[in-house]
């Protein structure tokens, strides 16, 4: 699943930004910033909630 996500995200981002060359840098930085902004707080929550099961990982994926 991670391989598929990693393989499709760059082309999808490029296709989405192709029509907006003036703001492409800002727009491409936004998903990366959001990934770290939400991923950082989610990591301890997964550790606190049901750490022994796969349910917590699935809930925050």
PDBQT receptor file of N, H, CA, C and O in Angstrom, charges set to zero:
ATOM      1  N   UNK A   1       0.825  -1.181   0.000  1.00  0.00    +0.000 N 
ATOM      2  CA  UNK A   1       0.000   0.000   0.000  1.00  0.00    +0.000 C 
ATOM      3  C   UNK A   1       0.875   1.253   0.000  1.00  0.00    +0.000 C 
ATOM      4  O   UNK A   1       0.594   2.209  -0.723  1.00  0.00    +0.000 OA
ATOM      5  N   UNK A   2       1.921   1.248   0.799  1.00  0.00    +0.000 N 
ATOM      6  H   UNK A   2       2.150   0.471   1.386  1.00  0.00    +0.000 HD
ATOM      7  CA  UNK A   2       2.806   2.410   0.855  1.00  0.00    +0.000 C 
ATOM      8  C   UNK A   2       3.522   2.597  -0.481  1.00  0.00    +0.000 C 
ATOM      9  O   UNK A   2       3.722   3.725  -0.932  1.00  0.00    +0.000 OA
ATOM     10  N   UNK A   3       3.911   1.478  -1.114  1.00  0.00    +0.000 N 
ATOM     11  H   UNK A   3       3.749   0.562  -0.747  1.00  0.00    +0.000 HD
ATOM     12  CA  UNK A   3       4.564   1.575  -2.421  1.00  0.00    +0.000 C 
ATOM     13  C   UNK A   3       3.634   2.241  -3.431  1.00  0.00    +0.000 C 
ATOM     14  O   UNK A   3       4.069   3.101  -4.196  1.00  0.00    +0.000 OA
ATOM     15  N   UNK A   4       2.379   1.859  -3.440  1.00  0.00    +0.000 N 
ATOM     16  H   UNK A   4       2.026   1.160  -2.818  1.00  0.00    +0.000 HD
ATOM     17  CA  UNK A   4       1.417   2.459  -4.366  1.00  0.00    +0.000 C 
ATOM     18  C   UNK A   4       1.217   3.938  -4.107  1.00  0.00    +0.000 C 
ATOM     19  O   UNK A   4       1.118   4.735  -5.040  1.00  0.00    +0.000 OA
ATOM     20  N   UNK A   5       1.160   4.300  -2.838  1.00  0.00    +0.000 N 
ATOM     21  H   UNK A   5       1.240   3.652  -2.080  1.00  0.00    +0.000 HD
ATOM     22  CA  UNK A   5       1.009   5.706  -2.483  1.00  0.00    +0.000 C 
ATOM     23  C   UNK A   5       2.227   6.506  -2.921  1.00  0.00    +0.000 C 
ATOM     24  O   UNK A   5       2.095   7.598  -3.473  1.00  0.00    +0.000 OA
ATOM     25  N   UNK A   6       3.409   5.960  -2.674  1.00  0.00    +0.000 N 
ATOM     26  H   UNK A   6       3.516   5.072  -2.226  1.00  0.00    +0.000 HD
ATOM     27  CA  UNK A   6       4.644   6.655  -3.047  1.00  0.00    +0.000 C 
ATOM     28  C   UNK A   6       4.816   6.741  -4.556  1.00  0.00    +0.000 C 
ATOM     29  O   UNK A   6       5.408   7.696  -5.059  1.00  0.00    +0.000 OA
ATOM     30  N   UNK A   7       4.306   5.759  -5.277  1.00  0.00    +0.000 N 
ATOM     31  H   UNK A   7       3.825   4.983  -4.868  1.00  0.00    +0.000 HD
ATOM     32  CA  UNK A   7       4.448   5.756  -6.729  1.00  0.00    +0.000 C 
ATOM     33  C   UNK A   7       3.440   6.668  -7.416  1.00  0.00    +0.000 C 
ATOM     34  O   UNK A   7       3.708   7.152  -8.516  1.00  0.00    +0.000 OA
ATOM     35  N   UNK A   8       2.295   6.914  -6.801  1.00  0.00    +0.000 N 
ATOM     36  H   UNK A   8       2.077   6.521  -5.908  1.00  0.00    +0.000 HD
ATOM     37  CA  UNK A   8       1.262   7.714  -7.466  1.00  0.00    +0.000 C 
ATOM     38  C   UNK A   8       1.207   9.165  -7.017  1.00  0.00    +0.000 C 
ATOM     39  O   UNK A   8       0.680  10.006  -7.745  1.00  0.00    +0.000 OA
ATOM     40  N   UNK A   9       1.728   9.481  -5.852  1.00  0.00    +0.000 N 
ATOM     41  H   UNK A   9       2.156   8.798  -5.260  1.00  0.00    +0.000 HD
ATOM     42  CA  UNK A   9       1.638  10.853  -5.355  1.00  0.00    +0.000 C 
ATOM     43  C   UNK A   9       2.400  11.866  -6.211  1.00  0.00    +0.000 C 
ATOM     44  O   UNK A   9       1.820  12.897  -6.549  1.00  0.00    +0.000 OA
ATOM     45  N   UNK A  10       3.659  11.637  -6.581  1.00  0.00    +0.000 N 
ATOM     46  H   UNK A  10       4.131  10.798  -6.306  1.00  0.00    +0.000 HD
ATOM     47  CA  UNK A  10       4.356  12.642  -7.397  1.00  0.00    +0.000 C 
ATOM     48  C   UNK A  10       3.690  12.922  -8.756  1.00  0.00    +0.000 C 
ATOM     49  O   UNK A  10       3.524  14.090  -9.108  1.00  0.00    +0.000 OA
ATOM     50  N   UNK A  11       3.306  11.898  -9.530  1.00  0.00    +0.000 N 
ATOM     51  H   UNK A  11       3.441  10.949  -9.244  1.00  0.00    +0.000 HD
ATOM     52  CA  UNK A  11       2.642  12.222 -10.799  1.00  0.00    +0.000 C 
ATOM     53  C   UNK A  11       1.294  12.903 -10.599  1.00  0.00    +0.000 C 
ATOM     54  O   UNK A  11       0.928  13.787 -11.375  1.00  0.00    +0.000 OA
ATOM     55  N   UNK A  12       0.557  12.506  -9.575  1.00  0.00    +0.000 N 
ATOM     56  H   UNK A  12       0.854  11.788  -8.946  1.00  0.00    +0.000 HD
ATOM     57  CA  UNK A  12      -0.739  13.138  -9.325  1.00  0.00    +0.000 C 
ATOM     58  C   UNK A  12      -0.567  14.607  -8.952  1.00  0.00    +0.000 C 
ATOM     59  O   UNK A  12      -1.336  15.459  -9.397  1.00  0.00    +0.000 OA
ATOM     60  N   UNK A  13       0.436  14.900  -8.141  1.00  0.00    +0.000 N 
ATOM     61  H   UNK A  13       1.061  14.207  -7.780  1.00  0.00    +0.000 HD
ATOM     62  CA  UNK A  13       0.704  16.292  -7.775  1.00  0.00    +0.000 C 
ATOM     63  C   UNK A  13       1.119  17.097  -8.989  1.00  0.00    +0.000 C 
ATOM     64  O   UNK A  13       0.666  18.229  -9.163  1.00  0.00    +0.000 OA
ATOM     65  N   UNK A  14       1.966  16.538  -9.826  1.00  0.00    +0.000 N 
ATOM     66  H   UNK A  14       2.334  15.619  -9.684  1.00  0.00    +0.000 HD
ATOM     67  CA  UNK A  14       2.403  17.240 -11.037  1.00  0.00    +0.000 C 
ATOM     68  C   UNK A  14       1.234  17.532 -11.963  1.00  0.00    +0.000 C 
ATOM     69  O   UNK A  14       1.128  18.631 -12.508  1.00  0.00    +0.000 OA
ATOM     70  N   UNK A  15       0.367  16.565 -12.139  1.00  0.00    +0.000 N 
ATOM     71  H   UNK A  15       0.453  15.673 -11.697  1.00  0.00    +0.000 HD
ATOM     72  CA  UNK A  15      -0.802  16.771 -12.989  1.00  0.00    +0.000 C 
ATOM     73  C   UNK A  15      -1.740  17.825 -12.412  1.00  0.00    +0.000 C 
ATOM     74  O   UNK A  15      -2.299  18.631 -13.156  1.00  0.00    +0.000 OA
ATOM     75  N   UNK A  16      -1.913  17.825 -11.106  1.00  0.00    +0.000 N 
ATOM     76  H   UNK A  16      -1.458  17.170 -10.502  1.00  0.00    +0.000 HD
ATOM     77  CA  UNK A  16      -2.797  18.794 -10.474  1.00  0.00    +0.000 C 
ATOM     78  C   UNK A  16      -2.244  20.214 -10.567  1.00  0.00    +0.000 C 
ATOM     79  O   UNK A  16      -3.010  21.172 -10.674  1.00  0.00    +0.000 OA
ATOM     80  N   UNK A  17      -0.925  20.354 -10.528  1.00  0.00    +0.000 N 
ATOM     81  H   UNK A  17      -0.303  19.576 -10.442  1.00  0.00    +0.000 HD
ATOM     82  CA  UNK A  17      -0.316  21.689 -10.548  1.00  0.00    +0.000 C 
ATOM     83  C   UNK A  17       0.021  22.190 -11.943  1.00  0.00    +0.000 C 
ATOM     84  O   UNK A  17       0.453  23.333 -12.093  1.00  0.00    +0.000 OA
ATOM     85  N   UNK A  18      -0.161  21.379 -12.951  1.00  0.00    +0.000 N 
ATOM     86  H   UNK A  18      -0.511  20.450 -12.830  1.00  0.00    +0.000 HD
ATOM     87  CA  UNK A  18       0.217  21.762 -14.313  1.00  0.00    +0.000 C 
ATOM     88  C   UNK A  18      -0.530  22.995 -14.800  1.00  0.00    +0.000 C 
ATOM     89  O   UNK A  18      -0.002  23.760 -15.607  1.00  0.00    +0.000 OA
ATOM     90  N   UNK A  19      -1.735  23.191 -14.326  1.00  0.00    +0.000 N 
ATOM     91  H   UNK A  19      -2.163  22.569 -13.671  1.00  0.00    +0.000 HD
ATOM     92  CA  UNK A  19      -2.537  24.331 -14.787  1.00  0.00    +0.000 C 
ATOM     93  C   UNK A  19      -2.278  25.615 -13.996  1.00  0.00    +0.000 C 
ATOM     94  O   UNK A  19      -2.814  26.669 -14.341  1.00  0.00    +0.000 OA
ATOM     95  N   UNK A  20      -1.467  25.540 -12.945  1.00  0.00    +0.000 N 
ATOM     96  H   UNK A  20      -1.031  24.684 -12.665  1.00  0.00    +0.000 HD
ATOM     97  CA  UNK A  20      -1.195  26.697 -12.091  1.00  0.00    +0.000 C 
ATOM     98  C   UNK A  20       0.302  26.890 -11.901  1.00  0.00    +0.000 C 
ATOM     99  O   UNK A  20       0.800  26.726 -10.787  1.00  0.00    +0.000 OA
ATOM    100  N   UNK A  21       1.028  27.232 -12.948  1.00  0.00    +0.000 N 
ATOM    101  H   UNK A  21       0.624  27.365 -13.853  1.00  0.00    +0.000 HD
ATOM    102  CA  UNK A  21       2.490  27.347 -12.817  1.00  0.00    +0.000 C 
ATOM    103  C   UNK A  21       2.934  28.493 -11.919  1.00  0.00    +0.000 C 
ATOM    104  O   UNK A  21       4.033  28.445 -11.366  1.00  0.00    +0.000 OA
ATOM    105  N   UNK A  22       2.114  29.515 -11.763  1.00  0.00    +0.000 N 
ATOM    106  H   UNK A  22       1.222  29.554 -12.213  1.00  0.00    +0.000 HD
ATOM    107  CA  UNK A  22       2.496  30.663 -10.940  1.00  0.00    +0.000 C 
ATOM    108  C   UNK A  22       2.541  30.365  -9.451  1.00  0.00    +0.000 C 
ATOM    109  O   UNK A  22       3.295  31.002  -8.715  1.00  0.00    +0.000 OA
ATOM    110  N   UNK A  23       1.749  29.412  -9.001  1.00  0.00    +0.000 N 
ATOM    111  H   UNK A  23       1.137  28.894  -9.599  1.00  0.00    +0.000 HD
ATOM    112  CA  UNK A  23       1.712  29.097  -7.575  1.00  0.00    +0.000 C 
ATOM    113  C   UNK A  23       2.097  27.648  -7.308  1.00  0.00    +0.000 C 
ATOM    114  O   UNK A  23       1.771  27.100  -6.255  1.00  0.00    +0.000 OA
ATOM    115  N   UNK A  24       2.781  27.034  -8.246  1.00  0.00    +0.000 N 
ATOM    116  H   UNK A  24       3.047  27.479  -9.101  1.00  0.00    +0.000 HD
ATOM    117  CA  UNK A  24       3.116  25.608  -8.126  1.00  0.00    +0.000 C 
ATOM    118  C   UNK A  24       3.986  25.316  -6.910  1.00  0.00    +0.000 C 
ATOM    119  O   UNK A  24       3.779  24.303  -6.242  1.00  0.00    +0.000 OA
ATOM    120  N   UNK A  25       4.942  26.166  -6.608  1.00  0.00    +0.000 N 
ATOM    121  H   UNK A  25       5.111  26.989  -7.150  1.00  0.00    +0.000 HD
ATOM    122  CA  UNK A  25       5.819  25.921  -5.462  1.00  0.00    +0.000 C 
ATOM    123  C   UNK A  25       5.067  25.962  -4.149  1.00  0.00    +0.000 C 
ATOM    124  O   UNK A  25       5.243  25.091  -3.296  1.00  0.00    +0.000 OA
ATOM    125  N   UNK A  26       4.231  26.969  -3.985  1.00  0.00    +0.000 N 
ATOM    126  H   UNK A  26       4.088  27.676  -4.677  1.00  0.00    +0.000 HD
ATOM    127  CA  UNK A  26       3.440  27.093  -2.765  1.00  0.00    +0.000 C 
ATOM    128  C   UNK A  26       2.444  25.949  -2.641  1.00  0.00    +0.000 C 
ATOM    129  O   UNK A  26       2.278  25.367  -1.569  1.00  0.00    +0.000 OA
ATOM    130  N   UNK A  27       1.789  25.638  -3.744  1.00  0.00    +0.000 N 
ATOM    131  H   UNK A  27       1.923  26.110  -4.615  1.00  0.00    +0.000 HD
ATOM    132  CA  UNK A  27       0.776  24.585  -3.711  1.00  0.00    +0.000 C 
ATOM    133  C   UNK A  27       1.393  23.207  -3.479  1.00  0.00    +0.000 C 
ATOM    134  O   UNK A  27       0.769  22.365  -2.834  1.00  0.00    +0.000 OA
ATOM    135  N   UNK A  28       2.576  22.959  -3.976  1.00  0.00    +0.000 N 
ATOM    136  H   UNK A  28       3.084  23.643  -4.500  1.00  0.00    +0.000 HD
ATOM    137  CA  UNK A  28       3.197  21.653  -3.754  1.00  0.00    +0.000 C 
ATOM    138  C   UNK A  28       3.755  21.532  -2.339  1.00  0.00    +0.000 C 
ATOM    139  O   UNK A  28       3.918  20.420  -1.838  1.00  0.00    +0.000 OA
ATOM    140  N   UNK A  29       4.048  22.649  -1.688  1.00  0.00    +0.000 N 
ATOM    141  H   UNK A  29       3.916  23.553  -2.095  1.00  0.00    +0.000 HD
ATOM    142  CA  UNK A  29       4.531  22.612  -0.310  1.00  0.00    +0.000 C 
ATOM    143  C   UNK A  29       3.398  22.338   0.678  1.00  0.00    +0.000 C 
ATOM    144  O   UNK A  29       3.639  21.825   1.771  1.00  0.00    +0.000 OA
ATOM    145  N   UNK A  30       2.185  22.672   0.306  1.00  0.00    +0.000 N 
ATOM    146  H   UNK A  30       1.989  23.089  -0.581  1.00  0.00    +0.000 HD
ATOM    147  CA  UNK A  30       1.054  22.512   1.220  1.00  0.00    +0.000 C 
ATOM    148  C   UNK A  30       0.792  21.062   1.620  1.00  0.00    +0.000 C 
ATOM    149  O   UNK A  30       0.624  20.807   2.812  1.00  0.00    +0.000 OA
ATOM    150  N   UNK A  31       0.745  20.100   0.702  1.00  0.00    +0.000 N 
ATOM    151  H   UNK A  31       0.881  20.308  -0.266  1.00  0.00    +0.000 HD
ATOM    152  CA  UNK A  31       0.531  18.715   1.143  1.00  0.00    +0.000 C 
ATOM    153  C   UNK A  31       1.656  18.174   2.029  1.00  0.00    +0.000 C 
ATOM    154  O   UNK A  31       1.395  17.404   2.953  1.00  0.00    +0.000 OA
ATOM    155  N   UNK A  32       2.882  18.563   1.761  1.00  0.00    +0.000 N 
ATOM    156  H   UNK A  32       3.094  19.189   1.010  1.00  0.00    +0.000 HD
ATOM    157  CA  UNK A  32       3.988  18.121   2.602  1.00  0.00    +0.000 C 
ATOM    158  C   UNK A  32       3.888  18.693   4.008  1.00  0.00    +0.000 C 
ATOM    159  O   UNK A  32       4.140  17.997   4.991  1.00  0.00    +0.000 OA
ATOM    160  N   UNK A  33       3.523  19.951   4.096  1.00  0.00    +0.000 N 
ATOM    161  H   UNK A  33       3.317  20.517   3.298  1.00  0.00    +0.000 HD
ATOM    162  CA  UNK A  33       3.347  20.585   5.400  1.00  0.00    +0.000 C 
ATOM    163  C   UNK A  33       2.200  19.933   6.157  1.00  0.00    +0.000 C 
ATOM    164  O   UNK A  33       2.306  19.674   7.355  1.00  0.00    +0.000 OA
ATOM    165  N   UNK A  34       1.106  19.669   5.458  1.00  0.00    +0.000 N 
ATOM    166  H   UNK A  34       1.019  19.880   4.484  1.00  0.00    +0.000 HD
ATOM    167  CA  UNK A  34      -0.046  19.037   6.107  1.00  0.00    +0.000 C 
ATOM    168  C   UNK A  34       0.298  17.632   6.584  1.00  0.00    +0.000 C 
ATOM    169  O   UNK A  34      -0.158  17.208   7.646  1.00  0.00    +0.000 OA
ATOM    170  N   UNK A  35       1.092  16.916   5.816  1.00  0.00    +0.000 N 
ATOM    171  H   UNK A  35       1.463  17.261   4.954  1.00  0.00    +0.000 HD
ATOM    172  CA  UNK A  35       1.482  15.553   6.204  1.00  0.00    +0.000 C 
ATOM    173  C   UNK A  35       2.225  15.570   7.539  1.00  0.00    +0.000 C 
ATOM    174  O   UNK A  35       1.950  14.749   8.414  1.00  0.00    +0.000 OA
ATOM    175  N   UNK A  36       3.161  16.500   7.695  1.00  0.00    +0.000 N 
ATOM    176  H   UNK A  36       3.385  17.167   6.984  1.00  0.00    +0.000 HD
ATOM    177  CA  UNK A  36       3.910  16.571   8.948  1.00  0.00    +0.000 C 
ATOM    178  C   UNK A  36       3.074  17.175  10.071  1.00  0.00    +0.000 C 
ATOM    179  O   UNK A  36       3.202  16.760  11.223  1.00  0.00    +0.000 OA
ATOM    180  N   UNK A  37       2.221  18.148   9.756  1.00  0.00    +0.000 N 
ATOM    181  H   UNK A  37       2.116  18.485   8.821  1.00  0.00    +0.000 HD
ATOM    182  CA  UNK A  37       1.399  18.793  10.781  1.00  0.00    +0.000 C 
ATOM    183  C   UNK A  37       0.397  17.822  11.391  1.00  0.00    +0.000 C 
ATOM    184  O   UNK A  37       0.134  17.885  12.592  1.00  0.00    +0.000 OA
ATOM    185  N   UNK A  38      -0.161  16.932  10.593  1.00  0.00    +0.000 N 
ATOM    186  H   UNK A  38       0.052  16.881   9.617  1.00  0.00    +0.000 HD
ATOM    187  CA  UNK A  38      -1.126  15.971  11.115  1.00  0.00    +0.000 C 
ATOM    188  C   UNK A  38      -0.449  14.675  11.563  1.00  0.00    +0.000 C 
ATOM    189  O   UNK A  38      -0.943  14.007  12.471  1.00  0.00    +0.000 OA
ATOM    190  N   UNK A  39       0.655  14.317  10.950  1.00  0.00    +0.000 N 
ATOM    191  H   UNK A  39       1.056  14.860  10.212  1.00  0.00    +0.000 HD
ATOM    192  CA  UNK A  39       1.345  13.084  11.303  1.00  0.00    +0.000 C 
ATOM    193  C   UNK A  39       2.024  13.151  12.657  1.00  0.00    +0.000 C 
ATOM    194  O   UNK A  39       2.062  12.159  13.385  1.00  0.00    +0.000 OA
ATOM    195  N   UNK A  40       2.556  14.307  12.997  1.00  0.00    +0.000 N 
ATOM    196  H   UNK A  40       2.525  15.113  12.406  1.00  0.00    +0.000 HD
ATOM    197  CA  UNK A  40       3.223  14.464  14.294  1.00  0.00    +0.000 C 
ATOM    198  C   UNK A  40       2.287  14.239  15.465  1.00  0.00    +0.000 C 
ATOM    199  O   UNK A  40       2.595  13.419  16.330  1.00  0.00    +0.000 OA
ATOM    200  N   UNK A  41       1.166  14.926  15.531  1.00  0.00    +0.000 N 
ATOM    201  H   UNK A  41       0.916  15.592  14.829  1.00  0.00    +0.000 HD
ATOM    202  CA  UNK A  41       0.234  14.690  16.643  1.00  0.00    +0.000 C 
ATOM    203  C   UNK A  41      -0.443  13.313  16.584  1.00  0.00    +0.000 C 
ATOM    204  O   UNK A  41      -0.832  12.779  17.623  1.00  0.00    +0.000 OA
ATOM    205  N   UNK A  42      -0.588  12.741  15.401  1.00  0.00    +0.000 N 
ATOM    206  H   UNK A  42      -0.272  13.176  14.557  1.00  0.00    +0.000 HD
ATOM    207  CA  UNK A  42      -1.270  11.444  15.292  1.00  0.00    +0.000 C 
ATOM    208  C   UNK A  42      -0.429  10.305  15.856  1.00  0.00    +0.000 C 
ATOM    209  O   UNK A  42      -0.981   9.328  16.362  1.00  0.00    +0.000 OA
ATOM    210  N   UNK A  43       0.884  10.411  15.779  1.00  0.00    +0.000 N 
ATOM    211  H   UNK A  43       1.333  11.205  15.367  1.00  0.00    +0.000 HD
ATOM    212  CA  UNK A  43       1.754   9.323  16.239  1.00  0.00    +0.000 C 
ATOM    213  C   UNK A  43       1.558   8.991  17.722  1.00  0.00    +0.000 C 
ATOM    214  O   UNK A  43       1.391   7.815  18.045  1.00  0.00    +0.000 OA
ATOM    215  N   UNK A  44       1.568   9.957  18.630  1.00  0.00    +0.000 N 
ATOM    216  H   UNK A  44       1.704  10.912  18.367  1.00  0.00    +0.000 HD
ATOM    217  CA  UNK A  44       1.330   9.598  20.031  1.00  0.00    +0.000 C 
ATOM    218  C   UNK A  44      -0.096   9.108  20.278  1.00  0.00    +0.000 C 
ATOM    219  O   UNK A  44      -0.324   8.275  21.155  1.00  0.00    +0.000 OA
ATOM    220  N   UNK A  45      -1.048   9.619  19.511  1.00  0.00    +0.000 N 
ATOM    221  H   UNK A  45      -0.862  10.295  18.798  1.00  0.00    +0.000 HD
ATOM    222  CA  UNK A  45      -2.428   9.163  19.684  1.00  0.00    +0.000 C 
ATOM    223  C   UNK A  45      -2.560   7.686  19.329  1.00  0.00    +0.000 C 
ATOM    224  O   UNK A  45      -3.270   6.939  20.001  1.00  0.00    +0.000 OA
ATOM    225  N   UNK A  46      -1.882   7.279  18.285  1.00  0.00    +0.000 N 
ATOM    226  H   UNK A  46      -1.305   7.886  17.739  1.00  0.00    +0.000 HD
ATOM    227  CA  UNK A  46      -1.896   5.867  17.915  1.00  0.00    +0.000 C 
ATOM    228  C   UNK A  46      -1.232   5.040  19.010  1.00  0.00    +0.000 C 
ATOM    229  O   UNK A  46      -1.695   3.943  19.323  1.00  0.00    +0.000 OA
ATOM    230  N   UNK A  47      -0.167   5.549  19.588  1.00  0.00    +0.000 N 
ATOM    231  H   UNK A  47       0.208   6.440  19.334  1.00  0.00    +0.000 HD
ATOM    232  CA  UNK A  47       0.514   4.833  20.654  1.00  0.00    +0.000 C 
ATOM    233  C   UNK A  47      -0.328   4.701  21.918  1.00  0.00    +0.000 C 
ATOM    234  O   UNK A  47      -0.243   3.700  22.629  1.00  0.00    +0.000 OA
ATOM    235  N   UNK A  48      -1.141   5.721  22.191  1.00  0.00    +0.000 N 
ATOM    236  H   UNK A  48      -1.210   6.534  21.613  1.00  0.00    +0.000 HD
ATOM    237  CA  UNK A  48      -1.974   5.680  23.391  1.00  0.00    +0.000 C 
ATOM    238  C   UNK A  48      -3.237   4.841  23.199  1.00  0.00    +0.000 C 
ATOM    239  O   UNK A  48      -3.708   4.193  24.134  1.00  0.00    +0.000 OA
ATOM    240  N   UNK A  49      -3.772   4.859  22.001  1.00  0.00    +0.000 N 
ATOM    241  H   UNK A  49      -3.390   5.386  21.242  1.00  0.00    +0.000 HD
ATOM    242  CA  UNK A  49      -5.043   4.177  21.745  1.00  0.00    +0.000 C 
ATOM    243  C   UNK A  49      -4.791   2.822  21.103  1.00  0.00    +0.000 C 
ATOM    244  O   UNK A  49      -4.328   2.747  19.965  1.00  0.00    +0.000 OA
ATOM    245  N   UNK A  50      -5.083   1.787  21.804  1.00  0.00    +0.000 N 
ATOM    246  H   UNK A  50      -5.459   1.847  22.729  1.00  0.00    +0.000 HD
ATOM    247  CA  UNK A  50      -5.037   0.431  21.251  1.00  0.00    +0.000 C 
ATOM    248  C   UNK A  50      -3.703   0.084  20.602  1.00  0.00    +0.000 C 
ATOM    249  O   UNK A  50      -3.670  -0.417  19.478  1.00  0.00    +0.000 OA
ATOM    250  N   UNK A  51      -2.625   0.344  21.290  1.00  0.00    +0.000 N 
ATOM    251  H   UNK A  51      -2.652   0.752  22.202  1.00  0.00    +0.000 HD
ATOM    252  CA  UNK A  51      -1.303   0.122  20.723  1.00  0.00    +0.000 C 
ATOM    253  C   UNK A  51      -1.030  -1.340  20.399  1.00  0.00    +0.000 C 
ATOM    254  O   UNK A  51      -0.138  -1.639  19.605  1.00  0.00    +0.000 OA
ATOM    255  N   UNK A  52      -1.767  -2.235  20.989  1.00  0.00    +0.000 N 
ATOM    256  H   UNK A  52      -2.491  -1.992  21.634  1.00  0.00    +0.000 HD
ATOM    257  CA  UNK A  52      -1.503  -3.652  20.752  1.00  0.00    +0.000 C 
ATOM    258  C   UNK A  52      -2.295  -4.224  19.573  1.00  0.00    +0.000 C 
ATOM    259  O   UNK A  52      -2.153  -5.401  19.243  1.00  0.00    +0.000 OA
ATOM    260  N   UNK A  53      -3.115  -3.409  18.950  1.00  0.00    +0.000 N 
ATOM    261  H   UNK A  53      -3.231  -2.453  19.218  1.00  0.00    +0.000 HD
ATOM    262  CA  UNK A  53      -3.914  -3.904  17.826  1.00  0.00    +0.000 C 
ATOM    263  C   UNK A  53      -3.644  -3.087  16.574  1.00  0.00    +0.000 C 
ATOM    264  O   UNK A  53      -3.007  -2.036  16.632  1.00  0.00    +0.000 OA
ATOM    265  N   UNK A  54      -4.116  -3.562  15.479  1.00  0.00    +0.000 N 
ATOM    266  H   UNK A  54      -4.634  -4.416  15.432  1.00  0.00    +0.000 HD
ATOM    267  CA  UNK A  54      -3.971  -2.878  14.199  1.00  0.00    +0.000 C 
ATOM    268  C   UNK A  54      -5.053  -1.798  14.050  1.00  0.00    +0.000 C 
ATOM    269  O   UNK A  54      -4.954  -0.940  13.173  1.00  0.00    +0.000 OA
ATOM    270  N   UNK A  55      -6.063  -1.840  14.888  1.00  0.00    +0.000 N 
ATOM    271  H   UNK A  55      -6.143  -2.537  15.600  1.00  0.00    +0.000 HD
ATOM    272  CA  UNK A  55      -7.172  -0.889  14.795  1.00  0.00    +0.000 C 
ATOM    273  C   UNK A  55      -6.705   0.559  14.897  1.00  0.00    +0.000 C 
ATOM    274  O   UNK A  55      -7.187   1.409  14.148  1.00  0.00    +0.000 OA
ATOM    275  N   UNK A  56      -5.800   0.852  15.786  1.00  0.00    +0.000 N 
ATOM    276  H   UNK A  56      -5.409   0.162  16.395  1.00  0.00    +0.000 HD
ATOM    277  CA  UNK A  56      -5.329   2.229  15.949  1.00  0.00    +0.000 C 
ATOM    278  C   UNK A  56      -4.614   2.713  14.701  1.00  0.00    +0.000 C 
ATOM    279  O   UNK A  56      -4.816   3.847  14.267  1.00  0.00    +0.000 OA
ATOM    280  N   UNK A  57      -3.795   1.877  14.133  1.00  0.00    +0.000 N 
ATOM    281  H   UNK A  57      -3.631   0.955  14.486  1.00  0.00    +0.000 HD
ATOM    282  CA  UNK A  57      -3.092   2.244  12.906  1.00  0.00    +0.000 C 
ATOM    283  C   UNK A  57      -4.077   2.481  11.776  1.00  0.00    +0.000 C 
ATOM    284  O   UNK A  57      -3.927   3.439  11.017  1.00  0.00    +0.000 OA
ATOM    285  N   UNK A  58      -5.063   1.643  11.653  1.00  0.00    +0.000 N 
ATOM    286  H   UNK A  58      -5.186   0.865  12.269  1.00  0.00    +0.000 HD
ATOM    287  CA  UNK A  58      -6.068   1.791  10.600  1.00  0.00    +0.000 C 
ATOM    288  C   UNK A  58      -6.899   3.045  10.815  1.00  0.00    +0.000 C 
ATOM    289  O   UNK A  58      -7.268   3.710   9.847  1.00  0.00    +0.000 OA
ATOM    290  N   UNK A  59      -7.198   3.377  12.049  1.00  0.00    +0.000 N 
ATOM    291  H   UNK A  59      -6.899   2.836  12.835  1.00  0.00    +0.000 HD
ATOM    292  CA  UNK A  59      -8.030   4.552  12.341  1.00  0.00    +0.000 C 
ATOM    293  C   UNK A  59      -7.321   5.848  11.990  1.00  0.00    +0.000 C 
ATOM    294  O   UNK A  59      -7.963   6.803  11.551  1.00  0.00    +0.000 OA
ATOM    295  N   UNK A  60      -6.013   5.899  12.175  1.00  0.00    +0.000 N 
ATOM    296  H   UNK A  60      -5.492   5.123  12.532  1.00  0.00    +0.000 HD
ATOM    297  CA  UNK A  60      -5.275   7.131  11.913  1.00  0.00    +0.000 C 
ATOM    298  C   UNK A  60      -4.589   7.143  10.566  1.00  0.00    +0.000 C 
ATOM    299  O   UNK A  60      -3.902   8.112  10.242  1.00  0.00    +0.000 OA
ATOM    300  N   UNK A  61      -4.750   6.108   9.774  1.00  0.00    +0.000 N 
ATOM    301  H   UNK A  61      -5.308   5.321  10.037  1.00  0.00    +0.000 HD
ATOM    302  CA  UNK A  61      -4.095   6.052   8.468  1.00  0.00    +0.000 C 
ATOM    303  C   UNK A  61      -4.773   7.017   7.583  1.00  0.00    +0.000 C 
ATOM    304  O   UNK A  61      -4.399   7.155   6.418  1.00  0.00    +0.000 OA
TER     305      UNK A  61
